[in-house]
């Protein structure tokens, strides 16, 4: 239920701090409650003195639902948004739910609202997935993603906020449209400090075709999340 931190502020990575960090982690004993809001706001507040040239990445791991501090999904989202606004910097929050007892909606929204993505892992997946994640975020394909449609005939497009895209990741967009027709999708953003644009021409599917009947369910699930 409480929140502790390795250091009160960020420190440079070096051999001494690495050893201290490992020792700190090894002294942590599982137990007590799950204070998601407190953990995240503590981490975000450390970015008050961060350099604008840094990546500002937070990796959040949890194996349970919030049971201490602010425990409601809207309340936690508001706490995080307030902390980010007060830090006056951009945060890249990547959430990892471990096991079967996590709040997938909360973890997904936290990531979507803060330039990251959510993943849900089994207890045995952590050791292999985390190194993969590190190499993924080292290879951004599109940062500050903006999406437009030509012609602009799509309604209720989800997700509402587009995530950054990294090598090997996918972006699933769902929307409603009046008729099945051809469409051009334009993705814009930056990568390694350069402006980047991607254009794709697609054909919109008709949900009356039996093989595409699952598509409205995807849209509905995206809207609920």
HUDALIN-V82984 format. One record per pair of residues at least 12 apart in sequence whose C-alpha atoms are under 10 Angstrom apart, sorted by the first residue. I is the first residue (numbers start at 1). J is the second residue. Records with the same first field share a line. If there is no record, write none. Layout:
# HUDALIN-V82984
I=J  J
This chain:
# HUDALIN-V82984
1=31  32  33  34  35  36  38  39  66  67  68  69
2=32  33  34  35  36  38  39  68  69
3=34  35  36  37  38  39  40  41  42  43
4=28  38  39  42
5=24  39  42  43
6=20  21  22  23  24  25
7=21  24  46
8=42  43  45  46
9=43  45  46  47  48  49  50
10=43  46  47  48  49  50
32=67  68
33=64  65  66  67  68  69
34=62  63  64  65  66  67  68  69  71
35=62  64  65  66  67  68  69  70  71  76
36=60  61  62  64  65  66  67  68  69  70  71  76  80
37=66  68  69  70  71  72  73  75  76  77  78  79  80
38=68  69  70  76  79  80
39=60  69  80
40=58  59  60  76  79  80  83  84  93
41=76  79  80  81  82  83  84
42=80  83
43=57  58  59  60  83
44=56  57  58  80  81  82  83  84  85  86  87  89  90  91  93
45=80  83  84  86  87  88
46=87
47=83  84  86  87  88  89  90  91
48=83  84  86  87  88  89
49=87  88  89
50=87  89
51=89
52=89  90
55=90  91  92  137
56=89  90  91  92  93
57=90  91  92  93  94  114  115  116  137
58=91  92  93  94  95  114  116
59=92  93  94  95  96  111  116  118  130  133
60=93  94  95  96  97  107  110  111  118
61=94  95  96  97  98  107  119  120  126
62=95  96  97  98  99  101  102  103  107  120
63=96  97  98  99  100  101  102  103  120  121  122  123
64=97  98  99  100  101  102  103
65=97  101  102  103  104  106  107
66=102  103  106
72=106
73=103  105  106  107  109  110
74=106  109
76=106  110
77=106  107  109  110  113
78=110
80=110  113  114
81=110  113  114
84=114
90=114  115
91=111  113  114  115  116
92=111  112  113  114  115  116  117  163  164
93=107  110  111  112  113  114  115  116  117  118
94=107  108  110  111  112  114  115  116  117  118  119  133
95=107  108  109  110  111  112  116  117  118  119  120
96=108  111  117  118  119  120  121  126  130
97=118  119  120  121  122  123
98=119  120  121  122  123  124  125  126
99=120  121  122  123  124  125
100=120  121  122  123
102=120
104=118  119  120  225
105=118  224  225
106=118  225
107=119  120
108=120  225
109=159  161  225
111=163
112=159  160  161  162  163  164
113=159  160  161  162  163
114=161  163  164
115=143  144  145  161  162  163  164  165
116=137  162  163  164  165
117=163  164  165  169
133=166
135=166  167
136=165  166  167  168  169
137=164  165  166  167  169
138=166  167
139=165  166  167  168  191  192
140=164  165  166  167  168  169  190  191  192
141=164  165  166  167  168  169  189  190  191  192  196
142=163  164  165  166  167  187  188  189  190  191  192  194  195  196  197  198
143=162  163  164  165  166  188  189  190  191  192  193  194  195  196
144=162  163  164  165  188  189  190  191
145=161  162  163  164  165  187  188  189  190  196  197
146=161  162  163  164  186  187  188  189  190  197
147=161  162  173  185  186  187  188  189  197  198  199
148=184  185  186  187  188  199
149=183  184  185  186  187  199  200  201
150=182  183  184  185  186  201
151=181  182  183  184  185
152=177  183  184  185
153=175  176  177  178  179  181  183
154=174  175  176  177  178  179  183
155=174  175  176  177  178
156=174  175  176  177  219  223
157=173  174  175  176  177  219  222  223
158=172  173  174  175  176  219  220  221  222  223  224  225
159=171  172  173  174  175  219  222  223  225
160=173  222  223
164=189  190  191
165=189  191
166=191
172=218  219  222
173=218  219  222
174=215  216  217  218  219  220  221  222  223
175=215  216  218  219  220  222  223
176=216  219
177=204  205  206
178=206
179=204  205  206
180=203  204  205  206  207
181=202  203  204  205  206
182=201  202  203  204  205
183=200  201  202  203  204
184=199  200  201  202  203
185=198  199  200  201  202
186=198  199  200  201
187=199  200
